[in-house]
């Protein structure tokens, strides 16, 4: 009788722990994926801005120094 209670308790505890860990794993995986896609989007936008700035013609790259 005592062994069967211990067996059922252990089984229930294991199933509960497994389901909780599965939910936590999914939540962390979703957050990681969202962070990864957000960072990729921001770096792509930054790369486009830098590329745009690099393609602009410079009027006077070395301004003349004024001797005074």
mmCIF file of the N, C-alpha and C atoms, coordinates in Angstrom:
data_MODEL
# 
_entry.id   MODEL 
# 
loop_
_atom_site.group_PDB 
_atom_site.id 
_atom_site.type_symbol 
_atom_site.label_atom_id 
_atom_site.label_alt_id 
_atom_site.label_comp_id 
_atom_site.label_asym_id 
_atom_site.label_entity_id 
_atom_site.label_seq_id 
_atom_site.pdbx_PDB_ins_code 
_atom_site.Cartn_x 
_atom_site.Cartn_y 
_atom_site.Cartn_z 
_atom_site.occupancy 
_atom_site.B_iso_or_equiv 
_atom_site.pdbx_formal_charge 
_atom_site.auth_seq_id 
_atom_site.auth_comp_id 
_atom_site.auth_asym_id 
_atom_site.auth_atom_id 
_atom_site.pdbx_PDB_model_num 
ATOM 1   N N  . UNK A 1 1  ? 0.829  -1.193 0.000   1.00 0.00 ? 1  UNK A N  1 
ATOM 2   C CA . UNK A 1 1  ? 0.000  0.000  0.000   1.00 0.00 ? 1  UNK A CA 1 
ATOM 3   C C  . UNK A 1 1  ? 0.871  1.253  0.000   1.00 0.00 ? 1  UNK A C  1 
ATOM 4   N N  . UNK A 1 2  ? 1.862  1.255  0.871   1.00 0.00 ? 2  UNK A N  1 
ATOM 5   C CA . UNK A 1 2  ? 2.732  2.430  0.967   1.00 0.00 ? 2  UNK A CA 1 
ATOM 6   C C  . UNK A 1 2  ? 3.575  2.586  -0.301  1.00 0.00 ? 2  UNK A C  1 
ATOM 7   N N  . UNK A 1 3  ? 4.017  1.469  -0.868  1.00 0.00 ? 3  UNK A N  1 
ATOM 8   C CA . UNK A 1 3  ? 4.827  1.528  -2.094  1.00 0.00 ? 3  UNK A CA 1 
ATOM 9   C C  . UNK A 1 3  ? 4.007  2.051  -3.264  1.00 0.00 ? 3  UNK A C  1 
ATOM 10  N N  . UNK A 1 4  ? 2.749  1.633  -3.341  1.00 0.00 ? 4  UNK A N  1 
ATOM 11  C CA . UNK A 1 4  ? 1.921  2.103  -4.461  1.00 0.00 ? 4  UNK A CA 1 
ATOM 12  C C  . UNK A 1 4  ? 1.661  3.607  -4.340  1.00 0.00 ? 4  UNK A C  1 
ATOM 13  N N  . UNK A 1 5  ? 1.466  4.111  -3.138  1.00 0.00 ? 5  UNK A N  1 
ATOM 14  C CA . UNK A 1 5  ? 1.298  5.562  -2.953  1.00 0.00 ? 5  UNK A CA 1 
ATOM 15  C C  . UNK A 1 5  ? 2.566  6.314  -3.345  1.00 0.00 ? 5  UNK A C  1 
ATOM 16  N N  . UNK A 1 6  ? 3.681  5.786  -2.929  1.00 0.00 ? 6  UNK A N  1 
ATOM 17  C CA . UNK A 1 6  ? 4.957  6.408  -3.287  1.00 0.00 ? 6  UNK A CA 1 
ATOM 18  C C  . UNK A 1 6  ? 5.171  6.372  -4.799  1.00 0.00 ? 6  UNK A C  1 
ATOM 19  N N  . UNK A 1 7  ? 4.807  5.264  -5.420  1.00 0.00 ? 7  UNK A N  1 
ATOM 20  C CA . UNK A 1 7  ? 4.936  5.145  -6.873  1.00 0.00 ? 7  UNK A CA 1 
ATOM 21  C C  . UNK A 1 7  ? 4.044  6.159  -7.584  1.00 0.00 ? 7  UNK A C  1 
ATOM 22  N N  . UNK A 1 8  ? 2.781  6.263  -7.173  1.00 0.00 ? 8  UNK A N  1 
ATOM 23  C CA . UNK A 1 8  ? 1.873  7.209  -7.812  1.00 0.00 ? 8  UNK A CA 1 
ATOM 24  C C  . UNK A 1 8  ? 2.293  8.650  -7.550  1.00 0.00 ? 8  UNK A C  1 
ATOM 25  N N  . UNK A 1 9  ? 2.768  8.930  -6.337  1.00 0.00 ? 9  UNK A N  1 
ATOM 26  C CA . UNK A 1 9  ? 3.252  10.278 -6.033  1.00 0.00 ? 9  UNK A CA 1 
ATOM 27  C C  . UNK A 1 9  ? 4.454  10.621 -6.905  1.00 0.00 ? 9  UNK A C  1 
ATOM 28  N N  . UNK A 1 10 ? 5.378  9.684  -7.032  1.00 0.00 ? 10 UNK A N  1 
ATOM 29  C CA . UNK A 1 10 ? 6.569  9.924  -7.860  1.00 0.00 ? 10 UNK A CA 1 
ATOM 30  C C  . UNK A 1 10 ? 6.189  10.117 -9.317  1.00 0.00 ? 10 UNK A C  1 
ATOM 31  N N  . UNK A 1 11 ? 5.264  9.318  -9.793  1.00 0.00 ? 11 UNK A N  1 
ATOM 32  C CA . UNK A 1 11 ? 4.819  9.436  -11.175 1.00 0.00 ? 11 UNK A CA 1 
ATOM 33  C C  . UNK A 1 11 ? 4.128  10.785 -11.413 1.00 0.00 ? 11 UNK A C  1 
ATOM 34  N N  . UNK A 1 12 ? 3.258  11.175 -10.541 1.00 0.00 ? 12 UNK A N  1 
ATOM 35  C CA . UNK A 1 12 ? 2.566  12.462 -10.664 1.00 0.00 ? 12 UNK A CA 1 
ATOM 36  C C  . UNK A 1 12 ? 3.527  13.633 -10.574 1.00 0.00 ? 12 UNK A C  1 
ATOM 37  N N  . UNK A 1 13 ? 4.460  13.532 -9.652  1.00 0.00 ? 13 UNK A N  1 
ATOM 38  C CA . UNK A 1 13 ? 5.452  14.592 -9.498  1.00 0.00 ? 13 UNK A CA 1 
ATOM 39  C C  . UNK A 1 13 ? 6.312  14.714 -10.754 1.00 0.00 ? 13 UNK A C  1 
ATOM 40  N N  . UNK A 1 14 ? 6.705  13.592 -11.320 1.00 0.00 ? 14 UNK A N  1 
ATOM 41  C CA . UNK A 1 14 ? 7.533  13.603 -12.528 1.00 0.00 ? 14 UNK A CA 1 
ATOM 42  C C  . UNK A 1 14 ? 6.785  14.190 -13.711 1.00 0.00 ? 14 UNK A C  1 
ATOM 43  N N  . UNK A 1 15 ? 5.534  13.814 -13.871 1.00 0.00 ? 15 UNK A N  1 
ATOM 44  C CA . UNK A 1 15 ? 4.734  14.344 -14.984 1.00 0.00 ? 15 UNK A CA 1 
ATOM 45  C C  . UNK A 1 15 ? 4.517  15.848 -14.815 1.00 0.00 ? 15 UNK A C  1 
ATOM 46  N N  . UNK A 1 16 ? 4.236  16.275 -13.605 1.00 0.00 ? 16 UNK A N  1 
ATOM 47  C CA . UNK A 1 16 ? 4.034  17.703 -13.351 1.00 0.00 ? 16 UNK A CA 1 
ATOM 48  C C  . UNK A 1 16 ? 5.318  18.491 -13.616 1.00 0.00 ? 16 UNK A C  1 
ATOM 49  N N  . UNK A 1 17 ? 6.430  17.991 -13.146 1.00 0.00 ? 17 UNK A N  1 
ATOM 50  C CA . UNK A 1 17 ? 7.712  18.670 -13.374 1.00 0.00 ? 17 UNK A CA 1 
ATOM 51  C C  . UNK A 1 17 ? 8.047  18.720 -14.856 1.00 0.00 ? 17 UNK A C  1 
ATOM 52  N N  . UNK A 1 18 ? 7.760  17.665 -15.573 1.00 0.00 ? 18 UNK A N  1 
ATOM 53  C CA . UNK A 1 18 ? 8.037  17.641 -17.013 1.00 0.00 ? 18 UNK A CA 1 
ATOM 54  C C  . UNK A 1 18 ? 7.162  18.639 -17.756 1.00 0.00 ? 18 UNK A C  1 
ATOM 55  N N  . UNK A 1 19 ? 5.899  18.739 -17.393 1.00 0.00 ? 19 UNK A N  1 
ATOM 56  C CA . UNK A 1 19 ? 5.025  19.687 -18.090 1.00 0.00 ? 19 UNK A CA 1 
ATOM 57  C C  . UNK A 1 19 ? 5.408  21.126 -17.771 1.00 0.00 ? 19 UNK A C  1 
ATOM 58  N N  . UNK A 1 20 ? 5.766  21.402 -16.528 1.00 0.00 ? 20 UNK A N  1 
ATOM 59  C CA . UNK A 1 20 ? 6.195  22.754 -16.167 1.00 0.00 ? 20 UNK A CA 1 
ATOM 60  C C  . UNK A 1 20 ? 7.479  23.117 -16.899 1.00 0.00 ? 20 UNK A C  1 
ATOM 61  N N  . UNK A 1 21 ? 8.429  22.195 -16.943 1.00 0.00 ? 21 UNK A N  1 
ATOM 62  C CA . UNK A 1 21 ? 9.679  22.492 -17.640 1.00 0.00 ? 21 UNK A CA 1 
ATOM 63  C C  . UNK A 1 21 ? 9.446  22.672 -19.140 1.00 0.00 ? 21 UNK A C  1 
ATOM 64  N N  . UNK A 1 22 ? 8.489  21.951 -19.713 1.00 0.00 ? 22 UNK A N  1 
ATOM 65  C CA . UNK A 1 22 ? 8.161  22.121 -21.129 1.00 0.00 ? 22 UNK A CA 1 
ATOM 66  C C  . UNK A 1 22 ? 7.584  23.511 -21.384 1.00 0.00 ? 22 UNK A C  1 
ATOM 67  N N  . UNK A 1 23 ? 6.695  23.977 -20.519 1.00 0.00 ? 23 UNK A N  1 
ATOM 68  C CA . UNK A 1 23 ? 6.136  25.317 -20.672 1.00 0.00 ? 23 UNK A CA 1 
ATOM 69  C C  . UNK A 1 23 ? 7.216  26.385 -20.546 1.00 0.00 ? 23 UNK A C  1 
ATOM 70  N N  . UNK A 1 24 ? 8.100  26.222 -19.572 1.00 0.00 ? 24 UNK A N  1 
ATOM 71  C CA . UNK A 1 24 ? 9.184  27.192 -19.384 1.00 0.00 ? 24 UNK A CA 1 
ATOM 72  C C  . UNK A 1 24 ? 10.114 27.188 -20.592 1.00 0.00 ? 24 UNK A C  1 
ATOM 73  N N  . UNK A 1 25 ? 10.438 26.008 -21.110 1.00 0.00 ? 25 UNK A N  1 
ATOM 74  C CA . UNK A 1 25 ? 11.305 25.897 -22.280 1.00 0.00 ? 25 UNK A CA 1 
ATOM 75  C C  . UNK A 1 25 ? 10.675 26.586 -23.486 1.00 0.00 ? 25 UNK A C  1 
ATOM 76  N N  . UNK A 1 26 ? 9.392  26.352 -23.721 1.00 0.00 ? 26 UNK A N  1 
ATOM 77  C CA . UNK A 1 26 ? 8.715  27.006 -24.846 1.00 0.00 ? 26 UNK A CA 1 
ATOM 78  C C  . UNK A 1 26 ? 8.712  28.519 -24.681 1.00 0.00 ? 26 UNK A C  1 
ATOM 79  N N  . UNK A 1 27 ? 8.448  28.990 -23.474 1.00 0.00 ? 27 UNK A N  1 
ATOM 80  C CA . UNK A 1 27 ? 8.410  30.430 -23.227 1.00 0.00 ? 27 UNK A CA 1 
ATOM 81  C C  . UNK A 1 27 ? 9.778  31.053 -23.469 1.00 0.00 ? 27 UNK A C  1 
ATOM 82  N N  . UNK A 1 28 ? 10.829 30.417 -22.974 1.00 0.00 ? 28 UNK A N  1 
ATOM 83  C CA . UNK A 1 28 ? 12.177 30.945 -23.185 1.00 0.00 ? 28 UNK A CA 1 
ATOM 84  C C  . UNK A 1 28 ? 12.565 30.884 -24.655 1.00 0.00 ? 28 UNK A C  1 
ATOM 85  N N  . UNK A 1 29 ? 12.174 29.818 -25.354 1.00 0.00 ? 29 UNK A N  1 
ATOM 86  C CA . UNK A 1 29 ? 12.491 29.694 -26.778 1.00 0.00 ? 29 UNK A CA 1 
ATOM 87  C C  . UNK A 1 29 ? 11.778 30.791 -27.569 1.00 0.00 ? 29 UNK A C  1 
ATOM 88  N N  . UNK A 1 30 ? 10.523 31.078 -27.215 1.00 0.00 ? 30 UNK A N  1 
ATOM 89  C CA . UNK A 1 30 ? 9.773  32.126 -27.901 1.00 0.00 ? 30 UNK A CA 1 
ATOM 90  C C  . UNK A 1 30 ? 10.416 33.482 -27.664 1.00 0.00 ? 30 UNK A C  1 
ATOM 91  N N  . UNK A 1 31 ? 10.814 33.758 -26.428 1.00 0.00 ? 31 UNK A N  1 
ATOM 92  C CA . UNK A 1 31 ? 11.477 35.033 -26.132 1.00 0.00 ? 31 UNK A CA 1 
ATOM 93  C C  . UNK A 1 31 ? 12.799 35.145 -26.869 1.00 0.00 ? 31 UNK A C  1 
ATOM 94  N N  . UNK A 1 32 ? 13.539 34.071 -26.941 1.00 0.00 ? 32 UNK A N  1 
ATOM 95  C CA . UNK A 1 32 ? 14.826 34.093 -27.634 1.00 0.00 ? 32 UNK A CA 1 
ATOM 96  C C  . UNK A 1 32 ? 14.628 34.351 -29.125 1.00 0.00 ? 32 UNK A C  1 
ATOM 97  N N  . UNK A 1 33 ? 13.646 33.691 -29.711 1.00 0.00 ? 33 UNK A N  1 
ATOM 98  C CA . UNK A 1 33 ? 13.374 33.882 -31.134 1.00 0.00 ? 33 UNK A CA 1 
ATOM 99  C C  . UNK A 1 33 ? 12.913 35.314 -31.407 1.00 0.00 ? 33 UNK A C  1 
ATOM 100 N N  . UNK A 1 34 ? 12.065 35.859 -30.535 1.00 0.00 ? 34 UNK A N  1 
ATOM 101 C CA . UNK A 1 34 ? 11.588 37.235 -30.712 1.00 0.00 ? 34 UNK A CA 1 
ATOM 102 C C  . UNK A 1 34 ? 12.750 38.220 -30.593 1.00 0.00 ? 34 UNK A C  1 
ATOM 103 N N  . UNK A 1 35 ? 13.638 37.994 -29.628 1.00 0.00 ? 35 UNK A N  1 
ATOM 104 C CA . UNK A 1 35 ? 14.790 38.867 -29.467 1.00 0.00 ? 35 UNK A CA 1 
ATOM 105 C C  . UNK A 1 35 ? 15.712 38.779 -30.670 1.00 0.00 ? 35 UNK A C  1 
ATOM 106 N N  . UNK A 1 36 ? 15.915 37.570 -31.164 1.00 0.00 ? 36 UNK A N  1 
ATOM 107 C CA . UNK A 1 36 ? 16.789 37.371 -32.323 1.00 0.00 ? 36 UNK A CA 1 
ATOM 108 C C  . UNK A 1 36 ? 16.237 38.078 -33.553 1.00 0.00 ? 36 UNK A C  1 
ATOM 109 N N  . UNK A 1 37 ? 14.950 37.931 -33.810 1.00 0.00 ? 37 UNK A N  1 
ATOM 110 C CA . UNK A 1 37 ? 14.366 38.574 -34.993 1.00 0.00 ? 37 UNK A CA 1 
ATOM 111 C C  . UNK A 1 37 ? 14.337 40.091 -34.836 1.00 0.00 ? 37 UNK A C  1 
ATOM 112 N N  . UNK A 1 38 ? 14.106 40.575 -33.625 1.00 0.00 ? 38 UNK A N  1 
ATOM 113 C CA . UNK A 1 38 ? 14.114 42.019 -33.387 1.00 0.00 ? 38 UNK A CA 1 
ATOM 114 C C  . UNK A 1 38 ? 15.508 42.607 -33.601 1.00 0.00 ? 38 UNK A C  1 
ATOM 115 N N  . UNK A 1 39 ? 16.525 41.923 -33.094 1.00 0.00 ? 39 UNK A N  1 
ATOM 116 C CA . UNK A 1 39 ? 17.896 42.402 -33.287 1.00 0.00 ? 39 UNK A CA 1 
ATOM 117 C C  . UNK A 1 39 ? 18.300 42.357 -34.756 1.00 0.00 ? 39 UNK A C  1 
ATOM 118 N N  . UNK A 1 40 ? 17.885 41.321 -35.463 1.00 0.00 ? 40 UNK A N  1 
ATOM 119 C CA . UNK A 1 40 ? 18.196 41.225 -36.895 1.00 0.00 ? 40 UNK A CA 1 
ATOM 120 C C  . UNK A 1 40 ? 17.548 42.376 -37.648 1.00 0.00 ? 40 UNK A C  1 
ATOM 121 N N  . UNK A 1 41 ? 16.306 42.679 -37.319 1.00 0.00 ? 41 UNK A N  1 
ATOM 122 C CA . UNK A 1 41 ? 15.606 43.779 -37.974 1.00 0.00 ? 41 UNK A CA 1 
ATOM 123 C C  . UNK A 1 41 ? 16.308 45.109 -37.710 1.00 0.00 ? 41 UNK A C  1 
ATOM 124 N N  . UNK A 1 42 ? 16.724 45.324 -36.467 1.00 0.00 ? 42 UNK A N  1 
ATOM 125 C CA . UNK A 1 42 ? 17.391 46.590 -36.124 1.00 0.00 ? 42 UNK A CA 1 
ATOM 126 C C  . UNK A 1 42 ? 18.762 46.692 -36.782 1.00 0.00 ? 42 UNK A C  1 
ATOM 127 N N  . UNK A 1 43 ? 19.507 45.601 -36.828 1.00 0.00 ? 43 UNK A N  1 
ATOM 128 C CA . UNK A 1 43 ? 20.815 45.651 -37.472 1.00 0.00 ? 43 UNK A CA 1 
ATOM 129 C C  . UNK A 1 43 ? 20.689 45.818 -38.983 1.00 0.00 ? 43 UNK A C  1 
ATOM 130 N N  . UNK A 1 44 ? 19.653 45.241 -39.585 1.00 0.00 ? 44 UNK A N  1 
ATOM 131 C CA . UNK A 1 44 ? 19.426 45.451 -41.014 1.00 0.00 ? 44 UNK A CA 1 
ATOM 132 C C  . UNK A 1 44 ? 19.102 46.915 -41.296 1.00 0.00 ? 44 UNK A C  1 
ATOM 133 N N  . UNK A 1 45 ? 18.289 47.529 -40.444 1.00 0.00 ? 45 UNK A N  1 
ATOM 134 C CA . UNK A 1 45 ? 17.969 48.948 -40.612 1.00 0.00 ? 45 UNK A CA 1 
ATOM 135 C C  . UNK A 1 45 ? 19.222 49.801 -40.428 1.00 0.00 ? 45 UNK A C  1 
ATOM 136 N N  . UNK A 1 46 ? 20.051 49.456 -39.448 1.00 0.00 ? 46 UNK A N  1 
ATOM 137 C CA . UNK A 1 46 ? 21.286 50.196 -39.221 1.00 0.00 ? 46 UNK A CA 1 
ATOM 138 C C  . UNK A 1 46 ? 22.231 50.039 -40.407 1.00 0.00 ? 46 UNK A C  1 
ATOM 139 N N  . UNK A 1 47 ? 22.318 48.840 -40.937 1.00 0.00 ? 47 UNK A N  1 
ATOM 140 C CA . UNK A 1 47 ? 23.179 48.608 -42.097 1.00 0.00 ? 47 UNK A CA 1 
ATOM 141 C C  . UNK A 1 47 ? 22.702 49.419 -43.303 1.00 0.00 ? 47 UNK A C  1 
ATOM 142 N N  . UNK A 1 48 ? 21.385 49.515 -43.478 1.00 0.00 ? 48 UNK A N  1 
ATOM 143 C CA . UNK A 1 48 ? 20.849 50.308 -44.584 1.00 0.00 ? 48 UNK A CA 1 
ATOM 144 C C  . UNK A 1 48 ? 21.170 51.780 -44.393 1.00 0.00 ? 48 UNK A C  1 
ATOM 145 N N  . UNK A 1 49 ? 21.067 52.271 -43.165 1.00 0.00 ? 49 UNK A N  1 
ATOM 146 C CA . UNK A 1 49 ? 21.390 53.678 -42.903 1.00 0.00 ? 49 UNK A CA 1 
ATOM 147 C C  . UNK A 1 49 ? 22.862 53.968 -43.147 1.00 0.00 ? 49 UNK A C  1 
ATOM 148 N N  . UNK A 1 50 ? 23.739 53.084 -42.699 1.00 0.00 ? 50 UNK A N  1 
ATOM 149 C CA . UNK A 1 50 ? 25.177 53.274 -42.908 1.00 0.00 ? 50 UNK A CA 1 
ATOM 150 C C  . UNK A 1 50 ? 25.500 53.222 -44.396 1.00 0.00 ? 50 UNK A C  1 
ATOM 151 N N  . UNK A 1 51 ? 24.886 52.295 -45.097 1.00 0.00 ? 51 UNK A N  1 
ATOM 152 C CA . UNK A 1 51 ? 25.105 52.191 -46.536 1.00 0.00 ? 51 UNK A CA 1 
ATOM 153 C C  . UNK A 1 51 ? 24.635 53.458 -47.239 1.00 0.00 ? 51 UNK A C  1 
ATOM 154 N N  . UNK A 1 52 ? 23.523 53.988 -46.792 1.00 0.00 ? 52 UNK A N  1 
ATOM 155 C CA . UNK A 1 52 ? 23.006 55.227 -47.370 1.00 0.00 ? 52 UNK A CA 1 
ATOM 156 C C  . UNK A 1 52 ? 23.962 56.384 -47.097 1.00 0.00 ? 52 UNK A C  1 
ATOM 157 N N  . UNK A 1 53 ? 24.502 56.463 -45.904 1.00 0.00 ? 53 UNK A N  1 
ATOM 158 C CA . UNK A 1 53 ? 25.449 57.529 -45.576 1.00 0.00 ? 53 UNK A CA 1 
ATOM 159 C C  . UNK A 1 53 ? 26.750 57.381 -46.359 1.00 0.00 ? 53 UNK A C  1 
ATOM 160 N N  . UNK A 1 54 ? 27.192 56.157 -46.561 1.00 0.00 ? 54 UNK A N  1 
ATOM 161 C CA . UNK A 1 54 ? 28.420 55.936 -47.312 1.00 0.00 ? 54 UNK A CA 1 
ATOM 162 C C  . UNK A 1 54 ? 28.259 56.267 -48.785 1.00 0.00 ? 54 UNK A C  1 
ATOM 163 N N  . UNK A 1 55 ? 27.049 56.151 -49.303 1.00 0.00 ? 55 UNK A N  1 
ATOM 164 C CA . UNK A 1 55 ? 26.841 56.418 -50.727 1.00 0.00 ? 55 UNK A CA 1 
ATOM 165 C C  . UNK A 1 55 ? 26.670 57.904 -51.019 1.00 0.00 ? 55 UNK A C  1 
ATOM 166 N N  . UNK A 1 56 ? 26.450 58.723 -50.003 1.00 0.00 ? 56 UNK A N  1 
ATOM 167 C CA . UNK A 1 56 ? 26.319 60.166 -50.233 1.00 0.00 ? 56 UNK A CA 1 
ATOM 168 C C  . UNK A 1 56 ? 27.671 60.756 -50.627 1.00 0.00 ? 56 UNK A C  1 
ATOM 169 N N  . UNK A 1 57 ? 27.663 61.648 -51.630 1.00 0.00 ? 57 UNK A N  1 
ATOM 170 C CA . UNK A 1 57 ? 28.934 62.279 -52.020 1.00 0.00 ? 57 UNK A CA 1 
ATOM 171 C C  . UNK A 1 57 ? 29.365 63.298 -50.966 1.00 0.00 ? 57 UNK A C  1 
ATOM 172 N N  . UNK A 1 58 ? 30.636 63.307 -50.703 1.00 0.00 ? 58 UNK A N  1 
ATOM 173 C CA . UNK A 1 58 ? 31.159 64.274 -49.740 1.00 0.00 ? 58 UNK A CA 1 
ATOM 174 C C  . UNK A 1 58 ? 31.604 65.516 -50.487 1.00 0.00 ? 58 UNK A C  1 
ATOM 175 N N  . UNK A 1 59 ? 31.240 66.688 -49.959 1.00 0.00 ? 59 UNK A N  1 
ATOM 176 C CA . UNK A 1 59 ? 31.569 67.939 -50.635 1.00 0.00 ? 59 UNK A CA 1 
ATOM 177 C C  . UNK A 1 59 ? 33.022 68.346 -50.407 1.00 0.00 ? 59 UNK A C  1 
ATOM 178 N N  . UNK A 1 60 ? 33.467 68.245 -49.176 1.00 0.00 ? 60 UNK A N  1 
ATOM 179 C CA . UNK A 1 60 ? 34.819 68.656 -48.845 1.00 0.00 ? 60 UNK A CA 1 
ATOM 180 C C  . UNK A 1 60 ? 35.339 67.739 -47.750 1.00 0.00 ? 60 UNK A C  1 
ATOM 181 N N  . UNK A 1 61 ? 35.989 66.642 -48.106 1.00 0.00 ? 61 UNK A N  1 
ATOM 182 C CA . UNK A 1 61 ? 36.409 65.680 -47.091 1.00 0.00 ? 61 UNK A CA 1 
ATOM 183 C C  . UNK A 1 61 ? 37.477 66.221 -46.160 1.00 0.00 ? 61 UNK A C  1 
ATOM 184 N N  . UNK A 1 62 ? 38.401 67.094 -46.656 1.00 0.00 ? 62 UNK A N  1 
ATOM 185 C CA . UNK A 1 62 ? 39.467 67.657 -45.829 1.00 0.00 ? 62 UNK A CA 1 
ATOM 186 C C  . UNK A 1 62 ? 39.344 69.172 -45.820 1.00 0.00 ? 62 UNK A C  1 
ATOM 187 N N  . UNK A 1 63 ? 38.648 69.723 -44.838 1.00 0.00 ? 63 UNK A N  1 
ATOM 188 C CA . UNK A 1 63 ? 38.480 71.193 -44.804 1.00 0.00 ? 63 UNK A CA 1 
ATOM 189 C C  . UNK A 1 63 ? 39.833 71.880 -44.568 1.00 0.00 ? 63 UNK A C  1 
ATOM 190 N N  . UNK A 1 64 ? 39.989 73.035 -45.207 1.00 0.00 ? 64 UNK A N  1 
ATOM 191 C CA . UNK A 1 64 ? 41.245 73.795 -45.073 1.00 0.00 ? 64 UNK A CA 1 
ATOM 192 C C  . UNK A 1 64 ? 41.356 74.350 -43.671 1.00 0.00 ? 64 UNK A C  1 
ATOM 193 N N  . UNK A 1 65 ? 42.559 74.277 -43.147 1.00 0.00 ? 65 UNK A N  1 
ATOM 194 C CA . UNK A 1 65 ? 42.787 74.803 -41.810 1.00 0.00 ? 65 UNK A CA 1 
ATOM 195 C C  . UNK A 1 65 ? 43.087 76.286 -41.908 1.00 0.00 ? 65 UNK A C  1 
ATOM 196 N N  . UNK A 1 66 ? 42.524 77.005 -40.979 1.00 0.00 ? 66 UNK A N  1 
ATOM 197 C CA . UNK A 1 66 ? 42.734 78.453 -40.953 1.00 0.00 ? 66 UNK A CA 1 
ATOM 198 C C  . UNK A 1 66 ? 43.892 78.739 -40.026 1.00 0.00 ? 66 UNK A C  1 
ATOM 199 N N  . UNK A 1 67 ? 44.960 79.362 -40.589 1.00 0.00 ? 67 UNK A N  1 
ATOM 200 C CA . UNK A 1 67 ? 46.112 79.725 -39.766 1.00 0.00 ? 67 UNK A CA 1 
ATOM 201 C C  . UNK A 1 67 ? 45.846 81.086 -39.170 1.00 0.00 ? 67 UNK A C  1 
ATOM 202 N N  . UNK A 1 68 ? 46.065 81.200 -37.889 1.00 0.00 ? 68 UNK A N  1 
ATOM 203 C CA . UNK A 1 68 ? 45.745 82.481 -37.302 1.00 0.00 ? 68 UNK A CA 1 
ATOM 204 C C  . UNK A 1 68 ? 46.755 83.063 -36.436 1.00 0.00 ? 68 UNK A C  1 
# 
